[in-house]
């Protein structure tokens, strides 16, 4: 994923990660997502109809069809929310940048891009982890930061299958960022004399 393709201004306005993409990329993504969503319900639905037409017991076929519809619904939900940016209140823009950099060092995340407007982090990967292709995008907007975590597969296709795990990572990032902000902000004691 090339991060110069992110339209930072529009992303801030819409609270969604907006990329400058070619029409072919959009059509390819849409086609693949349609296949991801429709494959299991199509197979399970055809099995259900076959069992119904042959007069066989449809209990197992209906359970499989219901589970495939549930999985398809979860995939639709994750695809809709793939580009959502989570807004977190911080302090000053420069302190937010420093806190994210310290946090990346502490968690052993790699800084791919780190400038005044955006920070892109990648997670370390080993053979037993599922973090391959996972990118953390942090956009700075005045005192707030906007966070998106997306997993990429081959040919930079966004994976909807990792969306739920990415939400756990967002929570971890938010919790650690808030701790960094609290540790960085000096406490002022008032003397009641």
Secondary structure, DSSP 8 states (H G I E B T S, - for coil): --GGGB-HHHHHHHTB--B---HHHHHHHHHHHHHHHHHHHHHHHHHHHHHHHHT---HHHHHHHHHHHHHHHHHHHHHHTTTB-EEEE-S-HHHHHHHHHHHHHHTT-EEEEESSSEEEEE----TT-S-TTEEEEEEEETTEEEEEEEEB-GGG-B-GGGHHHHHHHHHHHHHHHHHHHHHHS--------
